[in-house]
């Protein structure tokens, strides 16, 4: 059960990170300079989600 909870949290972080990344890139395409924060947050969440998925499946 512990592994399932870790994988679920990693998938949620991964999905949220990808969504933020896409929204940030879309804003940056419109010339919005404030798009840096969603891009950075999305990249961190995506990387963290991938690392936790790897750790969860490694058990």
C-alpha distance matrix in Angstrom:
0.0 3.8 5.4 5.1 6.3 8.7 9.9 10.6 12.5 14.3 15.4 16.7 18.5 19.9 21.2 22.7 24.2 25.8 27.1 28.7 30.1 31.7 33.2 34.5 36.2 37.7 39.1 40.4 42.2 44.1 45.4 43.2 43.0 40.2 37.8 36.9 34.3 32.1 32.5 31.6 28.6 27.4 27.9 25.9 22.9 23.1 23.3 20.5 18.3 19.4 18.8 15.2 14.6 16.4 14.5 11.0 12.5 14.3 11.7
3.8 0.0 3.8 5.4 5.2 6.3 8.7 9.9 10.8 12.4 14.4 15.6 16.7 18.3 20.2 21.4 22.5 24.4 26.0 27.1 28.5 30.5 31.9 32.8 34.6 36.4 37.6 38.7 40.7 42.6 43.6 41.4 40.9 38.1 35.8 34.6 32.0 30.1 30.4 29.1 26.2 25.3 25.6 23.2 20.6 21.1 20.9 17.8 16.1 17.3 16.2 12.6 12.8 14.4 11.9 8.9 11.3 12.7 10.0
5.4 3.8 0.0 3.8 5.4 5.1 6.1 8.5 9.9 10.5 12.2 14.3 15.3 16.2 18.3 20.0 20.8 22.3 24.3 25.6 26.5 28.4 30.2 31.2 32.6 34.5 36.0 36.9 38.7 40.9 42.0 40.0 39.5 37.0 34.4 33.2 30.9 28.8 28.7 27.6 24.9 23.7 23.6 21.6 19.0 18.9 18.6 15.9 13.9 14.5 13.6 10.2 9.6 11.0 9.1 5.6 7.6 9.4 7.3
5.1 5.4 3.8 0.0 3.8 5.4 5.1 6.0 8.6 9.8 10.5 12.3 14.2 15.1 16.4 18.3 19.7 21.0 22.5 24.2 25.4 26.9 28.6 30.0 31.4 32.9 34.6 35.8 37.4 39.4 40.8 38.8 38.7 36.1 33.4 32.7 30.3 27.9 28.1 27.4 24.5 23.0 23.4 21.8 18.7 18.5 19.0 16.5 13.8 14.8 14.8 11.4 10.1 12.5 11.5 7.7 9.1 11.9 10.5
6.3 5.2 5.4 3.8 0.0 3.8 5.5 5.1 6.2 8.5 9.9 10.7 12.3 14.1 15.4 16.6 18.1 20.0 21.2 22.5 24.1 25.9 27.1 28.4 30.2 31.7 33.0 34.3 36.2 38.0 39.2 37.0 36.7 33.9 31.5 30.7 28.1 25.8 26.4 25.5 22.4 21.3 22.0 20.0 16.9 17.4 18.0 15.1 12.7 14.6 14.5 10.8 10.7 13.5 12.0 8.8 11.4 13.8 12.5
8.7 6.3 5.1 5.4 3.8 0.0 3.8 5.4 5.2 6.1 8.6 10.0 10.6 12.1 14.3 15.4 16.2 18.2 20.0 21.0 22.2 24.3 25.8 26.6 28.3 30.2 31.4 32.4 34.4 36.4 37.4 35.3 34.7 32.1 29.6 28.5 26.0 24.0 24.1 22.9 20.1 19.1 19.3 17.1 14.4 14.7 14.8 11.8 9.8 11.4 10.8 7.1 7.5 10.1 8.5 5.9 9.1 11.2 10.5
9.9 8.7 6.1 5.1 5.5 3.8 0.0 3.8 5.5 5.0 6.1 8.6 9.8 10.3 12.2 14.2 15.0 16.3 18.2 19.8 20.7 22.4 24.3 25.4 26.7 28.4 30.1 31.1 32.8 34.9 36.1 34.3 34.1 31.6 28.9 28.0 25.8 23.4 23.3 22.6 20.0 18.2 18.4 17.0 14.0 13.5 13.9 11.7 8.8 9.8 10.3 7.0 5.6 8.8 8.6 5.6 7.5 10.6 10.7
10.6 9.9 8.5 6.0 5.1 5.4 3.8 0.0 3.8 5.4 5.1 6.3 8.7 9.8 10.6 12.3 14.1 15.4 16.6 18.4 19.8 21.2 22.7 24.2 25.8 27.1 28.7 30.1 31.8 33.6 35.0 33.0 33.1 30.4 27.7 27.3 24.9 22.2 22.6 22.3 19.3 17.6 18.5 17.3 13.8 13.7 15.1 12.8 9.7 11.7 12.8 9.6 8.6 12.2 12.2 9.3 11.2 14.4 14.3
12.5 10.8 9.9 8.6 6.2 5.2 5.5 3.8 0.0 3.8 5.5 5.1 6.2 8.5 10.0 10.6 12.1 14.2 15.4 16.4 18.1 20.0 21.1 22.2 24.2 25.8 26.9 28.2 30.2 31.9 33.1 30.8 30.6 27.7 25.3 24.6 22.0 19.7 20.3 19.5 16.3 15.2 16.2 14.4 11.0 11.8 13.1 10.3 7.8 10.7 11.4 8.2 8.7 12.2 11.8 9.9 12.6 15.2 15.3
14.3 12.4 10.5 9.8 8.5 6.1 5.0 5.4 3.8 0.0 3.8 5.5 5.1 6.0 8.6 9.9 10.3 12.2 14.2 15.2 16.1 18.2 19.9 20.7 22.2 24.2 25.6 26.5 28.4 30.5 31.5 29.5 29.2 26.7 24.0 23.0 20.8 18.5 18.4 17.6 15.0 13.3 13.7 12.2 9.0 8.9 9.8 7.4 4.4 6.9 8.0 5.4 5.5 9.1 9.5 8.3 10.6 13.2 14.1
15.4 14.4 12.2 10.5 9.9 8.6 6.1 5.1 5.5 3.8 0.0 3.8 5.4 4.9 6.1 8.5 9.7 10.5 12.2 14.1 15.1 16.5 18.3 19.8 21.0 22.5 24.3 25.5 27.0 29.0 30.5 28.8 28.9 26.5 23.6 23.1 21.2 18.3 18.2 18.3 15.7 13.3 14.1 13.6 10.1 9.2 11.2 9.9 6.2 8.1 10.5 8.6 7.2 10.9 12.2 10.6 11.8 15.0 16.2
16.7 15.6 14.3 12.3 10.7 10.0 8.6 6.3 5.1 5.5 3.8 0.0 3.8 5.4 5.2 6.1 8.4 9.9 10.6 12.2 14.0 15.4 16.5 18.1 19.9 21.2 22.5 24.1 25.8 27.5 28.9 26.8 27.1 24.4 21.7 21.5 19.2 16.3 17.0 17.1 14.0 12.0 13.8 13.1 9.3 9.6 12.2 10.6 7.6 10.6 12.7 10.7 10.4 14.1 14.9 13.4 15.2 18.2 19.0
18.5 16.7 15.3 14.2 12.3 10.6 9.8 8.7 6.2 5.1 5.4 3.8 0.0 3.8 5.5 5.2 5.9 8.5 9.9 10.4 11.9 14.2 15.3 16.1 18.1 19.8 20.9 22.0 24.1 25.9 26.9 24.8 24.5 21.9 19.3 18.6 16.3 13.7 14.1 13.7 10.7 9.0 10.5 9.3 5.6 6.6 9.0 7.3 5.1 8.6 10.5 9.2 9.9 13.1 13.9 13.4 15.5 17.9 19.1
19.9 18.3 16.2 15.1 14.1 12.1 10.3 9.8 8.5 6.0 4.9 5.4 3.8 0.0 3.8 5.5 5.1 6.2 8.6 10.0 10.4 12.3 14.3 15.2 16.4 18.3 20.0 20.9 22.5 24.7 25.9 24.3 24.2 22.0 19.0 18.4 16.7 13.9 13.4 13.6 11.3 8.6 9.3 9.4 6.1 4.6 7.6 7.4 4.5 6.7 9.7 9.4 8.9 11.9 13.7 13.4 14.7 17.2 19.1
21.2 20.2 18.3 16.4 15.4 14.3 12.2 10.6 10.0 8.6 6.1 5.2 5.5 3.8 0.0 3.8 5.4 5.2 6.2 8.7 9.8 10.7 12.4 14.2 15.4 16.6 18.4 19.9 21.3 23.1 24.8 23.2 23.7 21.5 18.4 18.5 17.0 13.6 13.6 14.7 12.3 9.3 11.1 11.9 8.5 7.5 11.0 11.1 8.3 10.3 13.4 12.8 12.0 15.2 17.1 16.2 17.3 20.2 21.9
22.7 21.4 20.0 18.3 16.6 15.4 14.2 12.3 10.6 9.9 8.5 6.1 5.2 5.5 3.8 0.0 3.8 5.5 5.1 6.1 8.5 9.9 10.6 12.1 14.2 15.3 16.5 18.1 20.0 21.5 22.9 20.8 21.1 18.6 15.8 16.0 13.9 10.6 11.5 12.4 9.6 7.2 10.0 10.4 7.1 7.7 11.3 11.0 9.2 12.0 14.6 14.0 14.2 17.3 18.7 18.1 19.8 22.4 23.9
24.2 22.5 20.8 19.7 18.1 16.2 15.0 14.1 12.1 10.3 9.7 8.4 5.9 5.1 5.4 3.8 0.0 3.8 5.4 5.2 6.0 8.6 9.9 10.4 12.2 14.2 15.3 16.2 18.3 20.2 21.2 19.3 19.2 17.0 13.9 13.5 11.9 8.8 8.7 9.3 7.0 3.9 6.2 7.2 4.6 4.6 8.2 8.9 8.0 10.2 12.8 13.1 13.6 16.1 17.8 18.0 19.5 21.7 23.6
25.8 24.4 22.3 21.0 20.0 18.2 16.3 15.4 14.2 12.2 10.5 9.9 8.5 6.2 5.2 5.5 3.8 0.0 3.8 5.5 5.0 6.1 8.6 9.8 10.5 12.2 14.2 15.2 16.5 18.7 20.2 18.9 19.4 17.6 14.2 14.3 13.5 10.1 9.3 11.0 9.7 6.0 7.6 9.9 7.9 6.2 9.8 11.4 9.9 11.1 14.3 15.0 14.6 17.0 19.3 19.3 20.2 22.7 24.9
27.1 26.0 24.3 22.5 21.2 20.0 18.2 16.6 15.4 14.2 12.2 10.6 9.9 8.6 6.2 5.1 5.4 3.8 0.0 3.8 5.4 5.2 6.2 8.6 10.0 10.6 12.4 14.2 15.5 17.0 18.9 17.3 18.3 16.3 13.0 14.1 13.1 9.3 9.6 12.0 10.4 7.2 10.1 12.1 10.0 9.4 13.1 14.2 12.7 14.5 17.6 17.8 17.5 20.2 22.3 21.9 23.1 25.7 27.6
28.7 27.1 25.6 24.2 22.5 21.0 19.8 18.4 16.4 15.2 14.1 12.2 10.4 10.0 8.7 6.1 5.2 5.5 3.8 0.0 3.8 5.5 5.1 6.0 8.5 9.8 10.5 12.1 14.1 15.5 16.7 14.7 15.2 12.9 9.8 10.6 9.3 5.5 6.5 8.8 7.2 4.8 8.3 10.2 8.8 9.3 12.6 13.7 13.2 15.2 17.8 18.3 18.7 21.2 23.0 23.1 24.6 26.9 28.8
30.1 28.5 26.5 25.4 24.1 22.2 20.7 19.8 18.1 16.1 15.1 14.0 11.9 10.4 9.8 8.5 6.0 5.0 5.4 3.8 0.0 3.8 5.5 5.1 6.2 8.6 9.9 10.4 12.3 14.5 15.5 14.1 14.4 13.0 9.3 9.6 9.5 6.2 4.8 7.7 7.6 4.6 6.5 9.6 9.2 8.5 11.4 13.5 13.3 14.4 17.1 18.4 18.6 20.6 22.7 23.3 24.4 26.5 28.8
31.7 30.5 28.4 26.9 25.9 24.3 22.4 21.2 20.0 18.2 16.5 15.4 14.2 12.3 10.7 9.9 8.6 6.1 5.2 5.5 3.8 0.0 3.8 5.4 5.2 6.1 8.7 9.8 10.6 12.8 14.6 13.8 15.0 14.0 10.3 11.7 12.2 8.7 7.8 11.2 11.2 8.2 10.1 13.3 12.5 11.4 14.5 16.7 15.8 16.8 19.9 21.0 20.6 22.8 25.2 25.4 26.2 28.6 30.9
33.2 31.9 30.2 28.6 27.1 25.8 24.3 22.7 21.1 19.9 18.3 16.5 15.3 14.3 12.4 10.6 9.9 8.6 6.2 5.1 5.5 3.8 0.0 3.8 5.5 5.0 6.2 8.6 9.9 11.0 12.9 11.4 13.0 11.5 8.2 10.5 10.6 7.3 7.8 11.4 11.1 9.1 11.8 14.5 13.7 13.6 16.8 18.4 17.8 19.4 22.2 23.0 23.0 25.4 27.5 27.6 28.8 31.2 33.3
34.5 32.8 31.2 30.0 28.4 26.6 25.4 24.2 22.2 20.7 19.8 18.1 16.1 15.2 14.2 12.1 10.4 9.8 8.6 6.0 5.1 5.4 3.8 0.0 3.8 5.4 5.1 6.1 8.6 10.0 10.8 9.1 9.9 8.6 4.9 6.9 7.7 5.1 4.9 8.6 9.3 8.1 10.2 13.0 13.3 13.4 15.9 17.8 18.0 19.4 21.9 23.1 23.6 25.6 27.6 28.2 29.5 31.5 33.7
36.2 34.6 32.6 31.4 30.2 28.3 26.7 25.8 24.2 22.2 21.0 19.9 18.1 16.4 15.4 14.2 12.2 10.5 10.0 8.5 6.2 5.2 5.5 3.8 0.0 3.8 5.4 5.0 6.2 8.8 10.0 9.6 10.7 10.7 7.1 8.7 10.6 8.4 6.7 10.4 12.0 10.1 11.2 14.6 15.1 14.3 16.7 19.2 19.2 20.0 22.6 24.3 24.3 26.1 28.4 29.2 30.0 32.0 34.6
37.7 36.4 34.5 32.9 31.7 30.2 28.4 27.1 25.8 24.2 22.5 21.2 19.8 18.3 16.6 15.3 14.2 12.2 10.6 9.8 8.6 6.1 5.0 5.4 3.8 0.0 3.8 5.4 5.2 6.7 9.2 9.1 11.4 11.5 8.4 11.1 12.8 10.4 9.8 13.6 14.6 12.7 14.5 17.7 17.7 17.0 19.8 22.0 21.7 22.6 25.5 26.8 26.7 28.7 31.1 31.5 32.3 34.5 37.0
39.1 37.6 36.0 34.6 33.0 31.4 30.1 28.7 26.9 25.6 24.3 22.5 20.9 20.0 18.4 16.5 15.3 14.2 12.4 10.5 9.9 8.7 6.2 5.1 5.4 3.8 0.0 3.8 5.3 5.2 6.8 5.6 8.2 8.1 5.7 9.1 10.8 9.3 9.5 13.0 14.1 13.2 15.2 18.0 18.3 18.4 20.9 22.9 23.0 24.3 26.9 28.1 28.4 30.5 32.6 33.1 34.3 36.4 38.7
40.4 38.7 36.9 35.8 34.3 32.4 31.1 30.1 28.2 26.5 25.5 24.1 22.0 20.9 19.9 18.1 16.2 15.2 14.2 12.1 10.4 9.8 8.6 6.1 5.0 5.4 3.8 0.0 3.8 5.3 5.2 5.1 6.6 7.9 5.4 7.8 10.7 10.0 9.0 12.2 14.3 13.6 14.6 17.7 18.7 18.5 20.5 22.9 23.4 24.3 26.7 28.4 28.8 30.5 32.6 33.6 34.6 36.4 38.9
42.2 40.7 38.7 37.4 36.2 34.4 32.8 31.8 30.2 28.4 27.0 25.8 24.1 22.5 21.3 20.0 18.3 16.5 15.5 14.1 12.3 10.6 9.9 8.6 6.2 5.2 5.3 3.8 0.0 3.8 5.4 7.3 9.7 11.4 9.1 11.5 14.4 13.2 12.0 15.4 17.4 16.1 17.1 20.4 21.2 20.5 22.6 25.3 25.4 26.0 28.6 30.4 30.4 32.0 34.5 35.3 36.0 38.0 40.6
44.1 42.6 40.9 39.4 38.0 36.4 34.9 33.6 31.9 30.5 29.0 27.5 25.9 24.7 23.1 21.5 20.2 18.7 17.0 15.5 14.5 12.8 11.0 10.0 8.8 6.7 5.2 5.3 3.8 0.0 3.8 5.7 9.0 10.7 9.5 12.6 15.1 14.2 14.0 17.3 18.9 18.1 19.5 22.6 23.2 23.0 25.3 27.6 27.8 28.7 31.3 32.8 33.0 34.9 37.2 37.8 38.7 40.8 43.3
45.4 43.6 42.0 40.8 39.2 37.4 36.1 35.0 33.1 31.5 30.5 28.9 26.9 25.9 24.8 22.9 21.2 20.2 18.9 16.7 15.5 14.6 12.9 10.8 10.0 9.2 6.8 5.2 5.4 3.8 0.0 3.8 6.3 9.0 8.7 11.2 14.1 14.2 13.8 16.6 18.7 18.5 19.6 22.4 23.6 23.6 25.5 27.9 28.5 29.4 31.7 33.4 33.9 35.6 37.7 38.7 39.8 41.5 44.1
43.2 41.4 40.0 38.8 37.0 35.3 34.3 33.0 30.8 29.5 28.8 26.8 24.8 24.3 23.2 20.8 19.3 18.9 17.3 14.7 14.1 13.8 11.4 9.1 9.6 9.1 5.6 5.1 7.3 5.7 3.8 0.0 3.8 5.5 5.9 8.8 11.2 11.5 12.0 14.5 16.2 16.5 18.0 20.4 21.5 22.0 24.1 26.0 26.7 28.1 30.2 31.6 32.4 34.3 36.1 37.0 38.4 40.2 42.5
43.0 40.9 39.5 38.7 36.7 34.7 34.1 33.1 30.6 29.2 28.9 27.1 24.5 24.2 23.7 21.1 19.2 19.4 18.3 15.2 14.4 15.0 13.0 9.9 10.7 11.4 8.2 6.6 9.7 9.0 6.3 3.8 0.0 3.8 5.4 6.7 9.4 10.9 11.1 12.8 14.9 15.9 16.9 19.0 20.6 21.5 23.0 24.8 26.1 27.4 29.1 30.7 31.9 33.5 35.1 36.3 37.9 39.4 41.7
40.2 38.1 37.0 36.1 33.9 32.1 31.6 30.4 27.7 26.7 26.5 24.4 21.9 22.0 21.5 18.6 17.0 17.6 16.3 12.9 13.0 14.0 11.5 8.6 10.7 11.5 8.1 7.9 11.4 10.7 9.0 5.5 3.8 0.0 3.8 5.4 6.6 8.2 9.6 11.0 12.4 13.8 15.4 17.0 18.2 19.6 21.3 22.7 24.0 25.7 27.3 28.5 29.9 31.8 33.1 34.1 35.9 37.5 39.6
37.8 35.8 34.4 33.4 31.5 29.6 28.9 27.7 25.3 24.0 23.6 21.7 19.3 19.0 18.4 15.8 13.9 14.2 13.0 9.8 9.3 10.3 8.2 4.9 7.1 8.4 5.7 5.4 9.1 9.5 8.7 5.9 5.4 3.8 0.0 3.8 5.6 5.8 6.4 8.8 10.3 10.8 12.4 14.6 15.7 16.5 18.5 20.2 21.1 22.6 24.5 25.9 26.9 28.8 30.4 31.3 32.9 34.6 36.8
36.9 34.6 33.2 32.7 30.7 28.5 28.0 27.3 24.6 23.0 23.1 21.5 18.6 18.4 18.5 16.0 13.5 14.3 14.1 10.6 9.6 11.7 10.5 6.9 8.7 11.1 9.1 7.8 11.5 12.6 11.2 8.8 6.7 5.4 3.8 0.0 3.8 5.7 5.2 6.1 8.5 9.8 10.5 12.3 14.2 15.2 16.5 18.2 19.8 21.1 22.5 24.2 25.6 27.1 28.5 29.9 31.6 32.9 35.1
34.3 32.0 30.9 30.3 28.1 26.0 25.8 24.9 22.0 20.8 21.2 19.2 16.3 16.7 17.0 13.9 11.9 13.5 13.1 9.3 9.5 12.2 10.6 7.7 10.6 12.8 10.8 10.7 14.4 15.1 14.1 11.2 9.4 6.6 5.6 3.8 0.0 3.8 5.4 5.2 6.0 8.3 9.8 10.6 12.1 14.0 15.4 16.4 18.0 19.9 21.1 22.2 23.9 25.7 26.8 27.9 30.0 31.4 33.3
32.1 30.1 28.8 27.9 25.8 24.0 23.4 22.2 19.7 18.5 18.3 16.3 13.7 13.9 13.6 10.6 8.8 10.1 9.3 5.5 6.2 8.7 7.3 5.1 8.4 10.4 9.3 10.0 13.2 14.2 14.2 11.5 10.9 8.2 5.8 5.7 3.8 0.0 3.8 5.5 5.1 5.8 8.4 9.8 10.3 11.7 13.9 15.0 15.9 17.9 19.7 20.6 21.8 23.9 25.3 26.0 27.9 29.6 31.6
32.5 30.4 28.7 28.1 26.4 24.1 23.3 22.6 20.3 18.4 18.2 17.0 14.1 13.4 13.6 11.5 8.7 9.3 9.6 6.5 4.8 7.8 7.8 4.9 6.7 9.8 9.5 9.0 12.0 14.0 13.8 12.0 11.1 9.6 6.4 5.2 5.4 3.8 0.0 3.8 5.6 5.1 6.1 8.7 9.9 10.4 12.1 14.1 15.1 16.4 18.2 19.8 20.8 22.5 24.2 25.3 26.8 28.4 30.7
31.6 29.1 27.6 27.4 25.5 22.9 22.6 22.3 19.5 17.6 18.3 17.1 13.7 13.6 14.7 12.4 9.3 11.0 12.0 8.8 7.7 11.2 11.4 8.6 10.4 13.6 13.0 12.2 15.4 17.3 16.6 14.5 12.8 11.0 8.8 6.1 5.2 5.5 3.8 0.0 3.8 5.4 5.1 6.3 8.7 9.9 10.7 12.2 14.1 15.5 16.6 18.3 19.9 21.3 22.5 24.0 25.8 27.0 29.2
28.6 26.2 24.9 24.5 22.4 20.1 20.0 19.3 16.3 15.0 15.7 14.0 10.7 11.3 12.3 9.6 7.0 9.7 10.4 7.2 7.6 11.2 11.1 9.3 12.0 14.6 14.1 14.3 17.4 18.9 18.7 16.2 14.9 12.4 10.3 8.5 6.0 5.1 5.6 3.8 0.0 3.8 5.5 5.2 6.1 8.5 9.9 10.5 12.0 14.2 15.3 16.3 18.0 19.9 20.9 21.9 24.1 25.5 27.3
27.4 25.3 23.7 23.0 21.3 19.1 18.2 17.6 15.2 13.3 13.3 12.0 9.0 8.6 9.3 7.2 3.9 6.0 7.2 4.8 4.6 8.2 9.1 8.1 10.1 12.7 13.2 13.6 16.1 18.1 18.5 16.5 15.9 13.8 10.8 9.8 8.3 5.8 5.1 5.4 3.8 0.0 3.8 5.5 5.1 6.0 8.5 9.8 10.3 12.1 14.1 15.1 16.2 18.2 19.7 20.5 22.2 24.0 26.0
27.9 25.6 23.6 23.4 22.0 19.3 18.4 18.5 16.2 13.7 14.1 13.8 10.5 9.3 11.1 10.0 6.2 7.6 10.1 8.3 6.5 10.1 11.8 10.2 11.2 14.5 15.2 14.6 17.1 19.5 19.6 18.0 16.9 15.4 12.4 10.5 9.8 8.4 6.1 5.1 5.5 3.8 0.0 3.8 5.5 5.1 6.1 8.5 9.8 10.6 12.2 14.2 15.3 16.6 18.3 19.7 21.2 22.5 24.9
25.9 23.2 21.6 21.8 20.0 17.1 17.0 17.3 14.4 12.2 13.6 13.1 9.3 9.4 11.9 10.4 7.2 9.9 12.1 10.2 9.6 13.3 14.5 13.0 14.6 17.7 18.0 17.7 20.4 22.6 22.4 20.4 19.0 17.0 14.6 12.3 10.6 9.8 8.7 6.3 5.2 5.5 3.8 0.0 3.8 5.5 5.2 6.0 8.4 9.9 10.5 12.1 14.0 15.4 16.3 17.9 19.9 20.9 23.0
22.9 20.6 19.0 18.7 16.9 14.4 14.0 13.8 11.0 9.0 10.1 9.3 5.6 6.1 8.5 7.1 4.6 7.9 10.0 8.8 9.2 12.5 13.7 13.3 15.1 17.7 18.3 18.7 21.2 23.2 23.6 21.5 20.6 18.2 15.7 14.2 12.1 10.3 9.9 8.7 6.1 5.1 5.5 3.8 0.0 3.8 5.5 5.0 5.9 8.5 9.8 10.3 11.9 14.1 15.1 15.9 18.0 19.6 21.3
23.1 21.1 18.9 18.5 17.4 14.7 13.5 13.7 11.8 8.9 9.2 9.6 6.6 4.6 7.5 7.7 4.6 6.2 9.4 9.3 8.5 11.4 13.6 13.4 14.3 17.0 18.4 18.5 20.5 23.0 23.6 22.0 21.5 19.6 16.5 15.2 14.0 11.7 10.4 9.9 8.5 6.0 5.1 5.5 3.8 0.0 3.8 5.5 5.1 6.2 8.6 9.9 10.5 12.3 14.2 15.1 16.5 18.2 20.5
23.3 20.9 18.6 19.0 18.0 14.8 13.9 15.1 13.1 9.8 11.2 12.2 9.0 7.6 11.0 11.3 8.2 9.8 13.1 12.6 11.4 14.5 16.8 15.9 16.7 19.8 20.9 20.5 22.6 25.3 25.5 24.1 23.0 21.3 18.5 16.5 15.4 13.9 12.1 10.7 9.9 8.5 6.1 5.2 5.5 3.8 0.0 3.8 5.4 5.2 6.2 8.7 9.9 10.7 12.4 14.1 15.5 16.5 19.0
20.5 17.8 15.9 16.5 15.1 11.8 11.7 12.8 10.3 7.4 9.9 10.6 7.3 7.4 11.1 11.0 8.9 11.4 14.2 13.7 13.5 16.7 18.4 17.8 19.2 22.0 22.9 22.9 25.3 27.6 27.9 26.0 24.8 22.7 20.2 18.2 16.4 15.0 14.1 12.2 10.5 9.8 8.5 6.0 5.0 5.5 3.8 0.0 3.8 5.4 5.1 6.1 8.5 9.8 10.4 12.0 14.1 15.1 17.0
18.3 16.1 13.9 13.8 12.7 9.8 8.8 9.7 7.8 4.4 6.2 7.6 5.1 4.5 8.3 9.2 8.0 9.9 12.7 13.2 13.3 15.8 17.8 18.0 19.2 21.7 23.0 23.4 25.4 27.8 28.5 26.7 26.1 24.0 21.1 19.8 18.0 15.9 15.1 14.1 12.0 10.3 9.8 8.4 5.9 5.1 5.4 3.8 0.0 3.8 5.5 5.2 6.0 8.6 9.8 10.2 12.1 13.9 15.8
19.4 17.3 14.5 14.8 14.6 11.4 9.8 11.7 10.7 6.9 8.1 10.6 8.6 6.7 10.3 12.0 10.2 11.1 14.5 15.2 14.4 16.8 19.4 19.4 20.0 22.6 24.3 24.3 26.0 28.7 29.4 28.1 27.4 25.7 22.6 21.1 19.9 17.9 16.4 15.5 14.2 12.1 10.6 9.9 8.5 6.2 5.2 5.4 3.8 0.0 3.8 5.5 5.1 6.2 8.6 9.8 10.6 12.1 14.7
18.8 16.2 13.6 14.8 14.5 10.8 10.3 12.8 11.4 8.0 10.5 12.7 10.5 9.7 13.4 14.6 12.8 14.3 17.6 17.8 17.1 19.9 22.2 21.9 22.6 25.5 26.9 26.7 28.6 31.3 31.7 30.2 29.1 27.3 24.5 22.5 21.1 19.7 18.2 16.6 15.3 14.1 12.2 10.5 9.8 8.6 6.2 5.1 5.5 3.8 0.0 3.8 5.4 5.1 6.2 8.6 10.1 10.5 12.9
15.2 12.6 10.2 11.4 10.8 7.1 7.0 9.6 8.2 5.4 8.6 10.7 9.2 9.4 12.8 14.0 13.1 15.0 17.8 18.3 18.4 21.0 23.0 23.1 24.3 26.8 28.1 28.4 30.4 32.8 33.4 31.6 30.7 28.5 25.9 24.2 22.2 20.6 19.8 18.3 16.3 15.1 14.2 12.1 10.3 9.9 8.7 6.1 5.2 5.5 3.8 0.0 3.8 5.3 4.9 5.9 8.5 9.6 11.0
14.6 12.8 9.6 10.1 10.7 7.5 5.6 8.6 8.7 5.5 7.2 10.4 9.9 8.9 12.0 14.2 13.6 14.6 17.5 18.7 18.6 20.6 23.0 23.6 24.3 26.7 28.4 28.8 30.4 33.0 33.9 32.4 31.9 29.9 26.9 25.6 23.9 21.8 20.8 19.9 18.0 16.2 15.3 14.0 11.9 10.5 9.9 8.5 6.0 5.1 5.4 3.8 0.0 3.8 5.4 5.0 6.1 8.3 10.3
16.4 14.4 11.0 12.5 13.5 10.1 8.8 12.2 12.2 9.1 10.9 14.1 13.1 11.9 15.2 17.3 16.1 17.0 20.2 21.2 20.6 22.8 25.4 25.6 26.1 28.7 30.5 30.5 32.0 34.9 35.6 34.3 33.5 31.8 28.8 27.1 25.7 23.9 22.5 21.3 19.9 18.2 16.6 15.4 14.1 12.3 10.7 9.8 8.6 6.2 5.1 5.3 3.8 0.0 3.8 5.5 5.4 6.0 9.0
14.5 11.9 9.1 11.5 12.0 8.5 8.6 12.2 11.8 9.5 12.2 14.9 13.9 13.7 17.1 18.7 17.8 19.3 22.3 23.0 22.7 25.2 27.5 27.6 28.4 31.1 32.6 32.6 34.5 37.2 37.7 36.1 35.1 33.1 30.4 28.5 26.8 25.3 24.2 22.5 20.9 19.7 18.3 16.3 15.1 14.2 12.4 10.4 9.8 8.6 6.2 4.9 5.4 3.8 0.0 3.8 5.6 5.0 6.8
11.0 8.9 5.6 7.7 8.8 5.9 5.6 9.3 9.9 8.3 10.6 13.4 13.4 13.4 16.2 18.1 18.0 19.3 21.9 23.1 23.3 25.4 27.6 28.2 29.2 31.5 33.1 33.6 35.3 37.8 38.7 37.0 36.3 34.1 31.3 29.9 27.9 26.0 25.3 24.0 21.9 20.5 19.7 17.9 15.9 15.1 14.1 12.0 10.2 9.8 8.6 5.9 5.0 5.5 3.8 0.0 3.8 5.4 5.8
12.5 11.3 7.6 9.1 11.4 9.1 7.5 11.2 12.6 10.6 11.8 15.2 15.5 14.7 17.3 19.8 19.5 20.2 23.1 24.6 24.4 26.2 28.8 29.5 30.0 32.3 34.3 34.6 36.0 38.7 39.8 38.4 37.9 35.9 32.9 31.6 30.0 27.9 26.8 25.8 24.1 22.2 21.2 19.9 18.0 16.5 15.5 14.1 12.1 10.6 10.1 8.5 6.1 5.4 5.6 3.8 0.0 3.8 5.5
14.3 12.7 9.4 11.9 13.8 11.2 10.6 14.4 15.2 13.2 15.0 18.2 17.9 17.2 20.2 22.4 21.7 22.7 25.7 26.9 26.5 28.6 31.2 31.5 32.0 34.5 36.4 36.4 38.0 40.8 41.5 40.2 39.4 37.5 34.6 32.9 31.4 29.6 28.4 27.0 25.5 24.0 22.5 20.9 19.6 18.2 16.5 15.1 13.9 12.1 10.5 9.6 8.3 6.0 5.0 5.4 3.8 0.0 3.8
11.7 10.0 7.3 10.5 12.5 10.5 10.7 14.3 15.3 14.1 16.2 19.0 19.1 19.1 21.9 23.9 23.6 24.9 27.6 28.8 28.8 30.9 33.3 33.7 34.6 37.0 38.7 38.9 40.6 43.3 44.1 42.5 41.7 39.6 36.8 35.1 33.3 31.6 30.7 29.2 27.3 26.0 24.9 23.0 21.3 20.5 19.0 17.0 15.8 14.7 12.9 11.0 10.3 9.0 6.8 5.8 5.5 3.8 0.0
